[in-house]
Amino acid sequence: MKNSLKYIAIIIIGTVVSCKDDVQKPKVIYDNANKTNVTVKADSSQIEIADLPIQMEGTNYLIHPVGDLRVFERGTKVRYGSSSVNDVSFTIANLGEYEITGYLQNLKFQKVDSDSIHALSDKPVLILTATYLKPLADKIKSQIMVYTLADSDTNKDGKIDSSDIKTLYLSDISGERFTKISEDFQELVDWSLIESKSRLYFRTIEDTNQNGQFDKNDVLHYNYIDLASKKWEVKGYKPI
């Protein structure tokens, strides 16, 4: 009987812990100033490394993905006499068709005929995707990159990670003109290139009730940019 009660107690405790883990943490925490960012300090325990460079088809620039060295614990697995072995991944980015994905701390750009390398951002960011708009380059002869990333510690946990608000940026293929397109404190929902109109359409959601979450009670914003224009100007539209 005692063992049965102990087993039930363990189940209850496990369920409570599981429920706590399932509670969605807020993506935004508002302070007295309502929208004040927290300074993020670099983690001195992380080791920064770079992948081998990537060159998008038809461009004259190399792109160097930069991120943190990842170490995976292997528990009690024994190898070469060690009681605990760490597996190290030296790959920090994945390459699709004209797209780089991962959890990247930065991207660095280098012209093919130069030894000079410069960073995309001089501020802490977490880059999730970097997409080269190849169809647009063929159409209007303009080489543009689109980025989804986190650029601010919106949940104020002292770090910038995938739990913070996702934003939208553009740059030239050289990494120059790195420009934020979405509004501060609006979560990027998705984006799409309409090649026939040379437009980048995107949606964001605003936490209008300021409960720290993005849900059905908040407001969606619909926007586009004419990428054929020299100036990247965001314009709103109302499909509904």
C-alpha positions, 0 to 999 in steps of 0.5 A: 500500500505504501509503495502504491501511494508513493507511486501515485505521489510520483505521478502527481508530482510529475504531472504538476512539473509537466504542466508547469513546463507546458505553460507558455512563457511570455515573449514580451515583458513590459516595464514602467516605460512600457517598451524598454530593452535590456542590455544583453551581455556576451556569454563568456563561456561560449566559443565562437566559430565560423562555418566554411564560406557560402557563395550564392549563385551569381553573386560576388560575395562570400558569406561566413556563418558565425555561431557558438560551438555546440557541445552535446552531453552523452551521459554515461556512455563510455568511450576511450576510458572516459565515464562521460563523453561530450559530442561536439558539433562544428557545423552551425548552419544548414544550407538550402536552396538560396537559404541559410538556416540555424541559430547564428550569432552573425553573418560576415561578408567578403567580396571574392576579390578582397581579403576584407571581411565585415559583419552584418550586425554590430549588435547582438542578434540571433539569425534564424534564416537568411534568404537570397532572393535569386528570382528578384536578382534575375528580374530587376538585377538587384541582389537582396537578402531577407533575414528572420531574426531576434534582435532584442531581449523582449522577454527580459531573461538576459539573453537573445534567443528563439523565445524572443520576438522574431523580426524581419530585416533586409540587406544587400548581398554585400551585407550593407544596408542592413535594415529592420523592416518590421515594427518593434515589438511586433512578431513576424508571422510570415513573408512571401516574395511576389516576383511578378510585382517585385514585392515582399509581402509580410504579416506581423502581429501586435500584442495590443492587449499587452499580456505578453503573448500573441494570440487571437485577441491581438491584431494582425498587420499586413505590409509590403515593400516594393523591392524595385524601388531604391528606397525600402519603404513599408506600406500597409494594406488591408485585405480584410 
